[in-house]
Amino acid sequence: MGKVWCWMVLAMTLTAAPLRAEGPPPTAVFDVQLVNSSLAETTPEEAARVARLGGALRAALVKSGRYRLVDMRPWAAKLAAQPVPRDCPPCALETATQAGATVAVIAWVQKVSNLILNLNVSIRDVATGRVLKGGSVDIRGNTDESWDRGLKFLLEEHVFDEEVR
């Protein structure tokens, strides 16, 4: 009777266990946007920083082992024809779904002035739109170093922390 009971418990445990996909979730990472609400024009250096920030964000997400990036290049024309992800998260989530992602990452930098900038990230469940992780960090100074430090802090404190927000 003991062996039969053990096999029954094992069978019930295996059939009751939820099926989980292997590995990290497929993740759509949209290009980082610069929102310039300052009186100063956007500089070529800022445009380069935005692109570099996007690359650093993607690399950090992959390196963490928590996200598997999907290729968003096939969706470039569609993304260019719709509002930017920050302004229309449902538009971005629809595109992420079509790309096969279950998670979407939307990030932007707001330039308030040459002294004050704000880095933001929102990580959402594609099916529900619910924010899984996210945060914002103010940085002082418009330099490569301040942007790098801001992204590092944002990732450590708001994305890779263990608490679900």
Backbone bond lengths (Angstrom), bond angles and torsions (degrees), N, CA, C in turn:
res aa  C-N    CA-C-N  psi(-1)  N-CA   C-N-CA  omega(-1)  CA-C   N-CA-C  phi
1 M - - - 1.458 - - 1.518 110.79 -
2 G 1.345 118.83 -37.66 1.455 122.74 -178.57 1.515 112.41 -61.19
3 K 1.356 117.34 -42.40 1.457 120.40 -179.88 1.520 110.91 -67.40
4 V 1.314 116.88 -40.17 1.460 120.79 179.34 1.530 109.50 -63.42
5 W 1.329 116.20 -43.79 1.463 120.50 179.32 1.527 110.86 -60.44
6 C 1.322 117.95 -45.22 1.468 121.63 179.27 1.521 110.58 -60.02
7 W 1.337 117.22 -42.84 1.465 120.19 179.80 1.524 111.32 -66.86
8 M 1.331 116.45 -36.46 1.467 119.45 178.33 1.526 110.55 -66.45
9 V 1.324 116.95 -42.91 1.462 120.94 179.16 1.526 109.52 -63.84
10 L 1.322 116.87 -43.68 1.454 120.81 179.08 1.527 110.74 -61.67
11 A 1.319 116.84 -45.02 1.466 120.48 179.61 1.524 111.33 -63.19
12 M 1.338 117.36 -41.72 1.462 120.11 179.20 1.525 110.72 -66.42
13 T 1.320 116.98 -38.13 1.467 120.89 179.50 1.521 110.55 -65.02
14 L 1.317 116.31 -44.53 1.462 119.35 -178.54 1.527 112.07 -66.78
15 T 1.322 117.00 -39.69 1.468 118.43 -179.07 1.517 111.92 -76.51
16 A 1.339 117.54 -23.90 1.463 119.97 -179.84 1.526 112.20 -85.92
17 A 1.346 116.38 -17.29 1.465 119.10 -178.52 1.521 109.61 -67.92
18 P 1.331 117.39 134.74 1.458 119.72 178.78 1.516 110.74 -67.90
19 L 1.312 115.29 144.59 1.450 119.98 177.09 1.522 108.23 -78.06
20 R 1.324 116.02 129.60 1.459 120.22 -179.61 1.518 109.22 -119.46
21 A 1.300 115.29 140.09 1.452 119.74 174.98 1.528 108.16 -70.24
22 E 1.310 115.37 145.86 1.453 119.67 179.13 1.519 110.45 -77.01
23 G 1.298 115.28 138.96 1.449 120.69 174.24 1.509 113.88 79.89
24 P 1.334 114.74 -178.59 1.462 120.07 -178.13 1.531 111.67 -70.46
25 P 1.328 116.97 158.46 1.460 119.82 -176.95 1.533 111.48 -70.26
26 P 1.332 116.85 144.24 1.462 119.23 174.07 1.521 109.16 -64.69
27 T 1.332 115.44 128.76 1.461 121.69 -168.51 1.523 111.32 -127.33
28 A 1.319 115.58 128.46 1.463 121.79 174.14 1.520 107.55 -93.63
29 V 1.320 116.70 121.13 1.460 121.25 176.44 1.528 106.95 -110.62
30 F 1.312 115.25 115.13 1.458 120.32 -179.22 1.520 109.73 -84.03
31 D 1.336 115.80 154.36 1.456 120.52 178.77 1.524 109.78 -58.25
32 V 1.328 115.21 139.61 1.462 121.23 177.10 1.526 108.24 -67.09
33 Q 1.315 116.08 137.38 1.465 121.64 179.88 1.520 109.89 -106.64
34 L 1.327 115.83 146.37 1.456 121.36 173.17 1.520 107.70 -105.15
35 V 1.323 115.79 122.64 1.460 122.52 176.19 1.523 105.77 -106.42
36 N 1.303 116.41 105.09 1.457 120.55 -177.09 1.524 108.89 -96.58
37 S 1.316 115.95 99.10 1.465 120.86 177.88 1.528 111.12 -101.75
38 S 1.327 115.91 12.37 1.465 120.50 178.55 1.528 109.60 -87.93
39 L 1.299 115.69 174.17 1.463 120.87 176.26 1.523 111.86 -83.98
40 A 1.338 116.45 -15.45 1.464 121.42 -178.35 1.537 110.34 -84.28
41 E 1.306 115.73 145.80 1.463 121.31 176.08 1.526 110.07 -66.60
42 T 1.327 115.88 153.90 1.460 120.67 173.47 1.522 108.03 -71.54
43 T 1.317 116.12 131.35 1.464 120.91 -177.72 1.530 110.48 -93.78
44 P 1.323 117.37 159.42 1.467 119.77 174.11 1.531 111.98 -58.95
45 E 1.330 116.79 -33.91 1.475 120.32 178.22 1.531 110.72 -63.73
46 E 1.332 116.95 -39.13 1.473 119.92 178.42 1.521 110.87 -67.77
47 A 1.312 116.74 -40.77 1.470 119.96 177.42 1.529 110.19 -60.60
48 A 1.335 116.46 -41.19 1.463 120.66 177.54 1.528 110.59 -65.90
49 R 1.335 117.29 -38.72 1.471 120.55 179.06 1.525 111.07 -64.41
50 V 1.316 117.03 -39.35 1.467 120.61 178.99 1.526 109.76 -61.28
51 A 1.332 117.06 -46.57 1.463 120.64 179.23 1.526 110.96 -63.27
52 R 1.326 116.12 -43.36 1.464 120.50 179.43 1.522 111.29 -64.38
53 L 1.337 116.12 -39.39 1.460 121.35 178.83 1.532 110.19 -62.01
54 G 1.335 116.14 -41.61 1.464 119.80 177.80 1.516 111.99 -61.55
55 G 1.325 116.59 -42.91 1.468 120.18 177.32 1.518 111.98 -64.20
56 A 1.324 116.39 -41.77 1.466 120.85 179.25 1.529 110.94 -65.62
57 L 1.329 116.68 -39.03 1.461 120.81 177.98 1.520 110.50 -62.83
58 R 1.328 116.90 -48.61 1.472 120.48 178.97 1.526 111.26 -59.50
59 A 1.322 116.43 -45.74 1.469 120.39 -179.52 1.528 111.23 -61.37
60 A 1.325 117.35 -42.27 1.466 120.90 -179.53 1.532 111.26 -66.12
61 L 1.323 116.91 -38.88 1.466 119.83 179.31 1.526 110.83 -63.93
62 V 1.337 116.41 -43.96 1.464 120.58 178.83 1.526 110.08 -65.95
63 K 1.336 116.38 -46.59 1.465 120.74 -178.43 1.526 111.99 -59.47
64 S 1.319 117.09 -31.83 1.466 120.31 -179.62 1.525 111.97 -65.38
65 G 1.321 116.92 -22.23 1.460 121.10 -177.30 1.520 113.22 78.04
66 R 1.327 117.45 3.88 1.465 121.42 -176.85 1.525 113.31 -95.91
67 Y 1.333 116.26 -11.47 1.464 120.32 -175.68 1.522 109.56 -138.66
68 R 1.324 116.13 142.90 1.472 122.78 174.33 1.520 106.25 -118.39
69 L 1.319 117.04 114.65 1.454 120.80 -174.09 1.522 112.03 -75.27
70 V 1.324 115.33 138.71 1.467 120.99 172.30 1.525 107.15 -96.30
71 D 1.311 115.38 153.03 1.462 121.27 -179.89 1.524 109.04 -77.28
72 M 1.317 115.76 115.95 1.463 120.50 -179.23 1.527 112.66 -95.37
73 R 1.337 117.72 -2.91 1.466 120.13 -179.12 1.521 113.69 -58.14
74 P 1.333 119.68 -38.19 1.468 118.19 178.78 1.530 113.61 -63.30
75 W 1.317 116.79 -15.13 1.460 121.77 -176.92 1.522 112.36 -103.67
76 A 1.321 117.47 8.74 1.468 121.78 -175.68 1.525 112.38 -58.63
77 A 1.322 117.73 -44.49 1.479 120.04 -178.78 1.523 110.72 -65.06
78 K 1.322 117.03 -42.22 1.457 119.89 178.70 1.527 110.57 -63.76
79 L 1.325 116.62 -43.25 1.463 120.51 179.87 1.529 111.42 -63.86
80 A 1.327 116.86 -36.87 1.462 120.56 -180.00 1.526 111.94 -68.37
81 A 1.335 116.76 -24.75 1.463 120.91 -177.34 1.525 113.51 -90.07
82 Q 1.310 117.48 -5.06 1.465 119.93 -178.81 1.522 110.00 -119.02
83 P 1.330 116.98 168.41 1.479 118.86 178.01 1.531 110.40 -58.51
84 V 1.335 115.97 153.96 1.467 119.70 179.17 1.529 109.13 -63.13
85 P 1.334 117.10 150.66 1.471 120.84 -175.90 1.527 114.62 -52.27
86 R 1.322 117.69 -37.47 1.464 120.57 179.57 1.520 111.32 -61.42
87 D 1.331 116.79 -37.04 1.456 121.39 -177.81 1.523 113.70 -85.38
88 C 1.328 116.99 -17.83 1.469 120.25 -179.66 1.525 110.05 -146.27
89 P 1.336 117.42 73.71 1.464 118.97 178.41 1.536 113.68 -53.87
90 P 1.357 120.60 -39.58 1.462 118.02 178.23 1.535 113.11 -60.60
91 C 1.327 117.07 -34.92 1.471 120.18 176.77 1.528 109.60 -63.44
92 A 1.321 116.06 -45.39 1.460 120.88 -179.78 1.530 111.09 -64.06
93 L 1.323 116.81 -41.24 1.465 120.48 -178.88 1.529 111.21 -65.95
94 E 1.314 116.97 -35.93 1.471 120.14 176.66 1.530 109.90 -63.28
95 T 1.325 116.72 -44.34 1.459 120.41 178.73 1.523 110.81 -65.90
96 A 1.320 117.29 -40.36 1.468 121.29 178.04 1.527 110.26 -60.47
97 T 1.325 116.76 -41.13 1.465 120.82 177.77 1.521 110.23 -60.71
98 Q 1.312 116.24 -46.49 1.468 120.53 179.91 1.523 111.59 -63.04
99 A 1.327 116.87 -29.48 1.464 121.26 178.87 1.525 112.18 -80.99
100 G 1.327 117.36 -5.16 1.460 121.23 178.71 1.512 114.87 90.45
101 A 1.321 117.45 14.80 1.465 121.24 -178.97 1.522 110.71 -89.21
102 T 1.321 115.51 151.34 1.464 120.88 172.63 1.526 110.89 -110.87
103 V 1.338 115.90 -10.14 1.459 122.92 178.57 1.528 107.27 -132.51
104 A 1.335 116.43 142.92 1.465 121.37 177.87 1.523 109.77 -127.32
105 V 1.316 115.89 139.17 1.460 122.15 179.10 1.525 108.38 -116.52
106 I 1.324 115.20 120.39 1.458 122.42 178.84 1.525 106.92 -118.21
107 A 1.335 116.05 125.03 1.472 120.24 -178.23 1.522 109.58 -134.56
108 W 1.341 114.79 148.47 1.457 119.58 177.58 1.520 109.74 -153.82
109 V 1.332 113.29 158.93 1.461 121.60 176.27 1.522 106.57 -119.18
110 Q 1.308 116.25 129.19 1.456 120.24 174.70 1.519 107.84 -105.56
111 K 1.325 114.59 123.44 1.464 120.51 176.20 1.519 107.66 -96.24
112 V 1.322 115.86 107.84 1.452 121.67 177.72 1.528 109.12 -82.78
113 S 1.327 115.25 -41.08 1.465 122.63 176.45 1.521 106.31 -159.56
114 N 1.321 116.96 -178.68 1.460 119.19 176.23 1.520 112.01 -69.17
115 L 1.307 117.03 -16.19 1.454 121.03 179.44 1.531 112.24 -97.25
116 I 1.315 118.20 -32.70 1.463 121.77 -173.31 1.525 110.28 -118.30
117 L 1.324 115.22 121.97 1.458 122.01 175.47 1.517 108.09 -132.93
118 N 1.309 115.70 161.30 1.455 121.92 -176.19 1.519 108.28 -135.16
119 L 1.338 117.73 123.48 1.463 122.56 176.35 1.524 108.16 -101.08
120 N 1.341 116.03 136.77 1.466 121.38 -175.74 1.518 110.97 -135.93
121 V 1.323 115.88 145.00 1.459 120.76 173.58 1.525 108.98 -142.53
122 S 1.321 114.55 141.50 1.459 122.16 176.70 1.522 107.47 -133.67
123 I 1.327 116.39 121.12 1.460 121.79 178.72 1.519 106.89 -110.97
124 R 1.337 115.38 119.54 1.460 120.53 -171.01 1.521 113.11 -121.57
125 D 1.311 114.06 149.15 1.455 121.41 169.08 1.532 106.35 -73.29
126 V 1.315 116.77 123.95 1.461 120.72 -174.77 1.523 111.75 -65.97
127 A 1.320 117.87 -37.87 1.465 121.14 -176.21 1.522 112.93 -69.44
128 T 1.333 116.34 -37.65 1.464 119.63 -173.81 1.529 113.89 -108.23
129 G 1.330 116.59 -20.09 1.455 120.58 -174.88 1.517 113.28 81.80
130 R 1.312 116.68 -3.75 1.463 121.40 -178.12 1.523 110.56 -64.67
131 V 1.334 116.16 136.45 1.457 121.01 176.99 1.522 108.50 -75.64
132 L 1.331 115.85 120.75 1.458 121.68 179.53 1.527 111.21 -89.16
133 K 1.298 115.67 -39.47 1.459 123.57 179.20 1.518 106.37 -147.28
134 G 1.298 116.22 157.50 1.449 118.38 176.21 1.505 110.52 171.80
135 G 1.296 114.16 164.02 1.436 118.47 178.38 1.507 111.38 179.42
136 S 1.309 113.64 179.04 1.438 122.19 -176.89 1.519 107.98 -146.58
137 V 1.314 115.94 144.73 1.460 120.12 177.22 1.521 108.33 -140.94
138 D 1.329 115.25 134.52 1.462 120.95 174.81 1.520 108.11 -87.51
139 I 1.318 115.21 139.50 1.459 119.17 174.71 1.524 108.43 -123.02
140 R 1.295 115.43 153.25 1.456 121.52 178.49 1.527 107.49 -114.19
141 G 1.294 114.57 125.58 1.459 119.70 -179.13 1.509 110.73 99.10
142 N 1.297 115.35 139.11 1.454 121.75 -175.79 1.524 108.45 -109.04
143 T 1.338 115.16 68.62 1.460 121.23 -177.85 1.519 109.70 -129.04
144 D 1.322 116.13 163.40 1.464 120.14 175.50 1.525 110.21 -55.77
145 E 1.320 116.26 -43.97 1.464 120.70 -177.67 1.533 111.83 -62.55
146 S 1.327 118.02 -43.68 1.467 119.66 -178.82 1.528 110.85 -67.18
147 W 1.319 117.65 -38.59 1.463 120.10 177.95 1.531 110.53 -65.11
148 D 1.341 116.92 -43.93 1.470 120.86 179.40 1.526 111.08 -61.35
149 R 1.324 116.28 -45.54 1.466 119.95 179.17 1.527 111.18 -64.41
150 G 1.326 116.30 -39.68 1.460 120.05 178.33 1.515 112.01 -61.63
151 L 1.337 116.97 -44.98 1.467 119.95 179.05 1.520 110.39 -64.36
152 K 1.315 117.12 -42.95 1.473 120.35 179.43 1.532 110.35 -58.56
153 F 1.320 116.97 -46.95 1.462 120.85 179.67 1.532 110.57 -63.97
154 L 1.305 117.52 -44.42 1.465 122.02 -179.72 1.525 110.88 -58.74
155 L 1.316 116.34 -44.89 1.458 120.19 179.70 1.524 111.66 -66.72
156 E 1.322 116.92 -47.16 1.468 120.44 -177.60 1.520 112.54 -65.64
157 E 1.313 117.19 -41.49 1.458 120.72 -173.04 1.530 114.74 -90.77
158 H 1.323 117.71 -24.13 1.464 119.17 -173.38 1.528 115.12 -123.33
159 V 1.325 117.50 -20.65 1.460 119.34 -176.62 1.523 111.76 -108.51
160 F 1.315 116.94 -47.75 1.455 119.57 -175.56 1.529 113.77 -96.56
161 D 1.334 117.14 2.27 1.455 118.62 173.84 1.527 107.65 -67.99
162 E 1.290 117.61 161.99 1.460 121.19 -174.81 1.520 113.62 -85.17
163 E 1.296 117.52 -17.51 1.467 120.48 -178.08 1.535 110.33 -77.17
164 V 1.311 116.02 129.51 1.461 120.26 176.29 1.516 107.70 -82.47
165 R 1.314 116.66 131.21 1.472 121.21 -177.78 1.496 110.49 -95.90
